Amino acid sequence: MTAKAEPGGSASNALAGVLITVLLTSFVASTYGFGFYLFSQLVPDMRADLGFDIAVVGTITAAGQLGFLAFAVAGAWLAPRIGGGQVVIGSVALCASCLMLLPTTDSILLIGLLLTILGGTAASVYVPMVEIVSRAIGYAHRGKVLGLVSSGTSYGVFVNSLLVPIFVVAGDWRGVWLTVGAGTFVVTLIATVTFWRLGLFRRPPAPAAEAARGGGFLAGIGAALVPWVLIIWAITFLNGFSTLPFQNYLSPYLREELGFSVELAAFVWGVIGFIGMFAGFVVGWMSDKTGVRLALVLTYLCVVAAATILVVAPTETLVVAAGVLFAVAFYPIFGLVPAYVAKTAEGAQATIVFGIANVTLGIGGMVGNYAFGLVASLTGTFTWIYGAIALAACVLAILSMVLPAEGAGEKGASSAAEGCAPDAAT
């Protein structure tokens, strides 16, 4: 039994679909919200207790990005072999273990290793979700589901913001890690039972096109010859290149160059986080009605508008408006791309295409952050960064418009594969 909603499907199938959506969202909240972003909120307290310098912080965060890239490749390789459900549950269980182990040591080397693994689980838990959503959620609902899942980071960060003040005031930064680790373990146990009951640990039969290609990791890599896949990989590279630096340089730009207060910068970030909790679902719902491509175009136009405001008219009011526009775009983007893949590819091809998309996303983020940091250092201003981000977002909107309609890519690949396959009647 699966939770996939079919015409005339039962209420139990719909309930199972809701449960799967909640669980997948909680996975992202744990691996991204806790695994990626909790450390940055606790750095002052951990440094005061353990005595490491700011250079160590930079090394650890860089190692987390490398872990993300490594686990994205590993997840794409493993999922077709052992099953997407197994990879997702294994990743969340590994995340929970690392969260629980981290506060038990004073070794900064071990802490760095655990944080690197946590960064990796954020990638390996996300890569197979396209396959799981394709199996468990009806076609007409995949955009809104993956949109909500992509907003999971916001919920994790929100939980962090509630827990950190409580424990830090008592001088107990370790208690935060233990609490979120225990919560993640509980979610893992619930998800394991749910996946087993819904048959998500069983390997689905390979689609005809995939069987004709021979299946497996190399067959998925061969999908790179399909034009829409190359466009998706270009989009994810530019997503990392533009949207990740937009965040990373926002506070320095607002406070150091424009001279705005700490309170205003914090308010802008609060607006981005709050809107992000709902934007993924709302824009994902819209994509199910209008098509993923149009939703992508609209989100990239929001990025263009936000970046342009920061360059042309960065007043207090308009800076907040730029934060709103960026939030409306940022969280949905990371749900719309997997939604497009989930509606266009199946099985191992979908997992591997999205796995490599996560790699190109990470590479784009590394290139963008480094290049824009160099630009800011050489020019003494952040305005060139946001001008370049606006230009990159224009390119992204164009790439979104030239994507084939979702579903067309797999049909084309299926036709090609069936043309090369032996006649089933012989």
Secondary structure as GFF3:
##gff-version 3
##sequence-region A 1 426
A	DSSP	alpha_helix	11	28	.	.	.	ID=ss1
A	DSSP	pi_helix	29	34	.	.	.	ID=ss2
A	DSSP	alpha_helix	38	50	.	.	.	ID=ss3
A	DSSP	alpha_helix	54	82	.	.	.	ID=ss4
A	DSSP	alpha_helix	84	101	.	.	.	ID=ss5
A	DSSP	three_ten_helix	102	104	.	.	.	ID=ss6
A	DSSP	alpha_helix	108	126	.	.	.	ID=ss7
A	DSSP	alpha_helix	129	136	.	.	.	ID=ss8
A	DSSP	three_ten_helix	139	141	.	.	.	ID=ss9
A	DSSP	alpha_helix	142	150	.	.	.	ID=ss10
A	DSSP	alpha_helix	152	169	.	.	.	ID=ss11
A	DSSP	alpha_helix	173	197	.	.	.	ID=ss12
A	DSSP	alpha_helix	208	213	.	.	.	ID=ss13
A	DSSP	alpha_helix	216	222	.	.	.	ID=ss14
A	DSSP	three_ten_helix	223	225	.	.	.	ID=ss15
A	DSSP	alpha_helix	227	248	.	.	.	ID=ss16
A	DSSP	alpha_helix	250	252	.	.	.	ID=ss17
A	DSSP	pi_helix	253	257	.	.	.	ID=ss18
A	DSSP	alpha_helix	262	290	.	.	.	ID=ss19
A	DSSP	alpha_helix	292	312	.	.	.	ID=ss20
A	DSSP	alpha_helix	316	344	.	.	.	ID=ss21
A	DSSP	alpha_helix	347	379	.	.	.	ID=ss22
A	DSSP	alpha_helix	383	402	.	.	.	ID=ss23
A	DSSP	alpha_helix	408	420	.	.	.	ID=ss24
###
